Amino acid sequence: MTRGPLLHADADAFFASVALRTRPELIDRPVAVVAHVVVACASYPARARGVRAGMHVDEAQTRCPGLVMLDVPQAEIEEVGDALLALFHEHAAAVEPGSIEEAFLDTGAADVEEAVAVARSLRRRAATELGIPLTVGVGRTKLMAKLASRAGKPDGLHVIDAAREAELRSTLAPSEIWGIGPRTVARLGDLGVVTLADVDRVAPAELHQTCGTAMARRLLQIREGTDDAVVRPVTRRASFSASGATAGYARPDRTPQELLETCVGRVCHRAERSGLAGSVLAVTLTPETGERVRVLRTGVPEATAEPATWSPLARDLLERAPVPRLTGLGVTLERLVPVDQVQGALF
């Protein structure tokens, strides 16, 4: 069976795009969305001036005088992320999310023209209904679709056709391949592999020994054009998460207890809206000292999405654990089931 082209849809500078929905006057200015004292996301004008995610705000302001900083609109980001995933599902029979703002889509398109029509609809609806820019790439395999979306950014639609695909399978550098990290790139460099075509000059056994069996197999498949072209849908949501920072930009600090209550409310709202309930709640703590993130868990015998059930249990976790000073925390509702499968009390 011949498969049609796939889509890779990726919201541009997602956190910043969501924050700017109500601040259109800032669209063309450099903007950073800040979590605590770290840049969580930079708009494209800010990126053009050297601002990057993970950068301390002091460094960001030094690189970009006049940088506008906004607090992370975490609740809004979660809402828009859920709506974006629903939009993906409306356009595709199979959706494989990669994160809150991106996914591979198998729309069942028979050819590139049909796939492009779906991509245009996705982009139009993301802009008009969600108020965010969405870049979509079209390619025969998942790698090619992802490379296409990367080439289309920001706010574009890009197609990698057969001729361009054949060229990339020779000229593409390993560092440009999704999922290949710096260590593997360095090891491949030691073998003289600078482009995919160089793989042909390496004995398969040596490639396996250097990169590991799975990576070597993937590289050979990419070179041969037999790499992954199957979108593996998530048939049921496994969890909902909400997180936040105790300190933000231009807003009052929150105590861990206040942040906990807010996050519990958000995950319960998202689960309830989706017709789901969970039986385990995980609280993830991010210490101020930079220590390893800690995860605390609690559970109930019967799945629920009621904040009145989960809030006291979450507070008890926080009170009983020796909690250091925190920069942030997250809450995840796990082991989700449809509410109509929850048996409920008989009396």
C-alpha positions as CSV (number, residue, x, y, z in Angstrom):
1,M,0.0,0.0,0.0
2,T,1.4,3.4,-1.0
3,R,1.1,6.0,1.7
4,G,0.3,9.6,1.0
5,P,2.3,12.6,2.3
6,L,2.3,13.4,6.0
7,L,2.1,16.7,7.8
8,H,4.1,18.1,10.6
9,A,2.3,21.0,12.3
10,D,4.1,23.2,14.8
11,A,2.9,26.4,16.4
12,D,5.4,29.2,16.1
13,A,7.0,30.5,19.4
14,F,4.0,29.0,21.1
15,F,4.3,30.5,24.6
16,A,5.0,33.9,23.1
17,S,2.2,33.6,20.5
18,V,-0.3,32.8,23.2
19,A,0.8,35.7,25.3
20,L,0.6,38.1,22.4
21,R,-3.0,37.2,21.5
22,T,-4.2,40.0,23.8
23,R,-1.2,42.3,23.1
24,P,-1.2,42.8,19.3
25,E,0.7,46.1,19.7
26,L,3.7,44.0,20.7
27,I,3.7,41.7,17.6
28,D,6.6,43.3,15.9
29,R,8.6,44.0,19.1
30,P,11.1,41.7,20.7
31,V,9.2,39.8,23.4
32,A,10.3,37.2,26.0
33,V,7.9,35.1,28.0
34,V,9.6,34.6,31.4
35,A,9.3,31.8,34.0
36,H,10.8,32.9,37.2
37,V,14.1,34.5,36.0
38,V,14.5,32.4,32.8
39,V,13.3,32.9,29.3
40,A,10.7,30.3,28.5
41,C,10.1,31.4,25.0
42,A,11.3,34.3,22.8
43,S,9.3,35.8,19.9
44,Y,11.0,35.8,16.5
45,P,12.0,39.5,16.7
46,A,13.7,38.7,20.0
47,R,15.4,35.6,18.6
48,A,16.8,37.8,15.8
49,R,18.5,39.8,18.5
50,G,20.0,36.8,20.2
51,V,17.4,35.9,22.9
52,R,16.9,32.2,23.4
53,A,14.8,29.9,25.6
54,G,16.7,28.9,28.8
55,M,18.6,32.2,28.9
56,H,18.7,34.2,32.2
57,V,16.6,37.4,31.9
58,D,19.7,39.6,32.7
59,E,21.6,38.1,29.8
60,A,18.5,38.5,27.6
61,Q,18.2,42.2,28.4
62,T,21.9,42.8,27.8
63,R,21.6,41.2,24.4
64,C,18.4,42.9,23.5
65,P,17.9,46.4,25.2
66,G,14.2,47.2,25.0
67,L,13.2,43.6,25.3
68,V,9.5,43.3,26.5
69,M,9.1,40.6,29.2
70,L,5.8,39.0,29.9
71,D,4.9,36.4,32.5
72,V,4.1,32.9,31.3
73,P,0.3,32.7,30.8
74,Q,0.3,29.1,31.9
75,A,-3.4,28.5,32.1
76,E,-4.0,30.1,28.7
77,I,-1.2,28.0,27.2
78,E,-2.8,24.8,28.5
79,E,-6.2,25.8,27.1
80,V,-4.8,26.7,23.7
81,G,-2.7,23.6,23.6
82,D,-5.8,21.4,24.2
83,A,-7.7,23.3,21.5
84,L,-4.9,22.9,19.0
85,L,-4.8,19.2,19.6
86,A,-8.5,19.0,19.0
87,L,-8.0,21.0,15.8
88,F,-5.4,18.5,14.6
89,H,-7.9,15.6,15.3
90,E,-10.5,17.4,13.2
91,H,-8.2,17.4,10.2
92,A,-6.5,13.9,10.5
93,A,-7.4,10.3,11.1
94,A,-4.1,9.8,13.0
95,V,-2.4,12.4,15.2
96,E,0.9,11.7,16.9
97,P,1.7,14.6,19.3
98,G,5.3,15.6,20.0
99,S,4.6,18.2,22.5
100,I,1.8,20.6,23.5
101,E,2.2,22.6,20.3
102,E,3.3,20.2,17.6
103,A,2.2,16.9,16.1
104,F,2.6,14.6,13.0
105,L,-0.7,14.2,11.1
106,D,-1.8,11.5,8.7
107,T,-4.7,13.1,6.9
108,G,-5.2,10.3,4.4
109,A,-4.3,12.6,1.6
110,A,-3.7,10.8,-1.7
111,D,-1.2,13.3,-3.0
112,V,0.7,16.5,-2.2
113,E,-2.1,18.8,-3.5
114,E,-4.6,17.2,-1.1
115,A,-2.2,17.4,1.8
116,V,-1.5,21.1,1.0
117,A,-5.2,21.8,1.1
118,V,-5.5,20.3,4.5
119,A,-2.4,22.2,5.7
120,R,-4.0,25.5,4.5
121,S,-7.2,24.8,6.4
122,L,-5.2,24.0,9.6
123,R,-3.2,27.2,9.3
124,R,-6.3,29.3,8.6
125,R,-8.3,27.9,11.5
126,A,-5.4,28.2,13.9
127,A,-5.1,31.9,13.1
128,T,-8.8,32.7,13.1
129,E,-10.1,30.4,15.9
130,L,-7.0,30.2,18.2
131,G,-5.2,33.4,17.3
132,I,-1.8,31.8,16.8
133,P,0.5,31.2,13.8
134,L,1.0,27.6,12.8
135,T,3.7,26.4,10.4
136,V,3.0,23.1,8.5
137,G,5.4,21.0,6.7
138,V,4.5,18.3,4.1
139,G,6.7,15.4,3.4
140,R,6.7,11.7,2.5
141,T,8.1,10.5,5.8
142,K,8.0,12.0,9.3
143,L,11.6,13.2,9.0
144,M,10.9,15.0,5.7
145,A,7.6,16.5,7.1
146,K,9.5,17.8,10.1
147,L,12.3,19.2,8.0
148,A,9.7,20.9,5.8
149,S,8.0,22.6,8.8
150,R,11.4,23.8,10.0
151,A,12.0,25.3,6.6
152,G,8.6,26.9,6.6
153,K,9.1,28.9,9.8
154,P,7.8,31.2,10.9
155,D,4.1,31.1,10.0
156,G,4.5,29.2,6.7
157,L,3.7,26.2,4.6
158,H,6.5,24.2,3.0
159,V,6.6,21.1,0.9
160,I,9.6,18.8,0.4
161,D,8.9,17.1,-3.0
162,A,10.5,14.0,-4.4
163,A,13.4,15.9,-6.0
164,R,14.3,17.8,-2.8
165,E,13.9,14.6,-0.7
166,A,16.4,12.8,-2.9
167,E,18.8,15.7,-2.5
168,L,18.5,15.8,1.3
169,R,19.1,12.1,1.6
170,S,22.6,12.8,0.3
171,T,23.5,16.3,1.5
172,L,21.8,16.5,4.9
173,A,24.2,16.9,7.9
174,P,23.6,14.5,10.9
175,S,23.2,17.6,13.1
176,E,20.1,18.6,11.1
177,I,18.4,15.3,11.7
178,W,15.7,15.3,14.4
179,G,16.7,13.1,17.3
180,I,20.5,13.0,16.7
181,G,22.3,14.7,19.5
182,P,25.8,16.4,19.7
183,R,27.6,13.2,21.0
184,T,26.4,11.1,18.1
185,V,27.2,13.9,15.7
186,A,30.8,14.0,17.1
187,R,31.2,10.2,16.8
188,L,29.9,10.3,13.3
189,G,32.4,13.1,12.5
190,D,35.2,10.8,13.8
191,L,34.1,8.3,11.1
192,G,34.2,11.0,8.5
193,V,30.4,11.3,8.2
194,V,29.7,14.9,7.5
195,T,26.6,14.3,5.3
196,L,24.3,11.4,4.8
197,A,26.1,10.4,1.7
198,D,29.2,9.7,3.8
199,V,27.4,6.9,5.5
200,D,27.9,4.8,2.4
201,R,31.7,4.7,3.1
202,V,31.3,3.3,6.6
203,A,31.0,-0.4,7.1
204,P,27.7,-1.3,8.8
205,A,29.4,-3.1,11.7
206,E,31.5,0.0,12.4
207,L,28.5,2.2,12.2
208,H,26.6,0.0,14.7
209,Q,29.6,-0.1,17.1
210,T,30.0,3.7,17.0
211,C,26.3,4.8,17.2
212,G,24.5,1.8,18.6
213,T,22.2,-0.6,16.8
214,A,19.0,1.6,16.8
215,M,20.7,4.8,15.6
216,A,22.8,3.0,13.0
217,R,19.7,1.3,11.6
218,R,17.9,4.7,11.5
219,L,20.7,6.4,9.7
220,L,20.8,3.6,7.1
221,Q,17.0,3.8,6.6
222,I,17.2,7.6,6.2
223,R,19.9,7.2,3.6
224,E,17.8,4.5,1.8
225,G,14.5,6.4,2.1
226,T,12.9,3.7,4.2
227,D,12.7,5.7,7.4
228,D,9.5,6.1,9.5
229,A,6.4,7.1,7.7
230,V,3.8,5.9,10.1
231,V,1.9,8.3,12.4
232,R,1.2,6.4,15.6
233,P,-1.9,8.0,17.2
234,V,-2.5,8.3,20.9
235,T,-5.8,6.6,21.3
236,R,-6.5,7.9,24.8
237,R,-5.1,10.7,26.9
238,A,-2.9,9.3,29.7
239,S,-2.5,12.4,31.8
240,F,-3.1,16.1,32.1
241,S,-0.5,18.5,33.6
242,A,-0.3,22.0,34.9
243,S,2.7,23.9,36.2
244,G,3.9,27.3,37.2
245,A,6.6,29.4,38.9
246,T,6.4,30.9,42.3
247,A,7.9,34.1,41.0
248,G,7.0,35.8,37.6
249,Y,7.4,39.0,35.7
250,A,5.2,42.0,36.8
251,R,3.0,39.9,39.1
252,P,2.9,39.1,42.8
253,D,4.9,36.0,43.9
254,R,2.8,32.9,44.8
255,T,3.4,30.6,47.7
256,P,3.9,26.9,46.9
257,Q,0.5,26.3,48.5
258,E,-1.2,28.9,46.3
259,L,0.4,27.6,43.2
260,L,-0.5,24.0,44.1
261,E,-4.2,25.0,44.5
262,T,-4.2,26.7,41.1
263,C,-2.5,23.8,39.3
264,V,-4.9,21.2,40.8
265,G,-7.8,23.3,39.7
266,R,-6.4,23.6,36.1
267,V,-5.8,19.8,35.7
268,C,-9.2,18.9,37.1
269,H,-10.9,21.4,34.7
270,R,-9.1,20.1,31.7
271,A,-9.9,16.5,32.6
272,E,-13.5,17.2,33.3
273,R,-13.9,19.1,30.1
274,S,-12.5,16.1,28.2
275,G,-14.8,13.6,30.0
276,L,-12.0,12.0,31.9
277,A,-11.1,11.3,35.5
278,G,-7.9,10.2,37.2
279,S,-6.9,8.0,40.2
280,V,-3.3,9.3,40.8
281,L,-2.0,12.8,41.3
282,A,1.7,13.6,41.0
283,V,3.2,16.8,42.4
284,T,6.6,17.8,40.9
285,L,8.7,20.1,42.9
286,T,11.5,22.3,41.4
287,P,13.8,23.4,44.3
288,E,15.4,26.9,44.3
289,T,18.8,25.4,45.0
290,G,18.9,23.5,41.7
291,E,18.6,20.1,43.4
292,R,17.1,17.2,41.5
293,V,13.4,17.7,40.8
294,R,11.3,15.7,43.3
295,V,8.0,13.9,42.5
296,L,5.4,13.2,45.2
297,R,2.4,11.0,44.5
298,T,-1.0,10.3,46.0
299,G,-4.0,8.3,44.8
300,V,-7.7,7.5,45.4
301,P,-9.5,4.1,44.9
302,E,-12.0,5.7,42.5
303,A,-11.0,8.0,39.6
304,T,-12.3,11.5,39.9
305,A,-11.6,15.0,38.4
306,E,-13.1,16.8,41.5
307,P,-10.8,19.6,42.9
308,A,-12.5,19.1,46.2
309,T,-11.1,15.6,46.4
310,W,-7.6,16.3,45.0
311,S,-6.8,19.6,46.7
312,P,-6.7,18.4,50.3
313,L,-4.6,15.3,49.2
314,A,-2.2,17.5,47.4
315,R,-1.9,19.9,50.3
316,D,-1.2,17.0,52.6
317,L,1.6,15.8,50.3
318,L,3.2,19.3,50.5
319,E,2.8,19.5,54.3
320,R,4.2,16.1,55.1
321,A,7.2,16.3,52.8
322,P,10.4,18.2,53.8
323,V,10.0,20.8,51.0
324,P,12.9,23.2,50.2
325,R,12.4,26.7,48.8
326,L,10.8,26.2,45.4
327,T,11.0,28.1,42.1
328,G,8.0,26.2,40.8
329,L,5.9,23.1,40.8
330,G,3.7,21.1,38.6
331,V,0.7,18.8,39.1
332,T,-0.2,15.8,36.9
333,L,-3.5,13.9,37.0
334,E,-2.6,10.3,35.9
335,R,-4.3,7.0,35.1
336,L,-7.1,8.7,33.3
337,V,-10.3,6.8,32.4
338,P,-13.6,8.0,30.7
339,V,-16.0,9.2,33.4
340,D,-18.6,6.8,32.2
341,Q,-16.3,3.9,33.1
342,V,-16.0,5.1,36.7
343,Q,-18.3,2.7,38.7
344,G,-19.2,5.1,41.4
345,A,-20.7,4.4,44.8
346,L,-23.6,2.0,44.9
347,F,-25.1,3.6,48.0
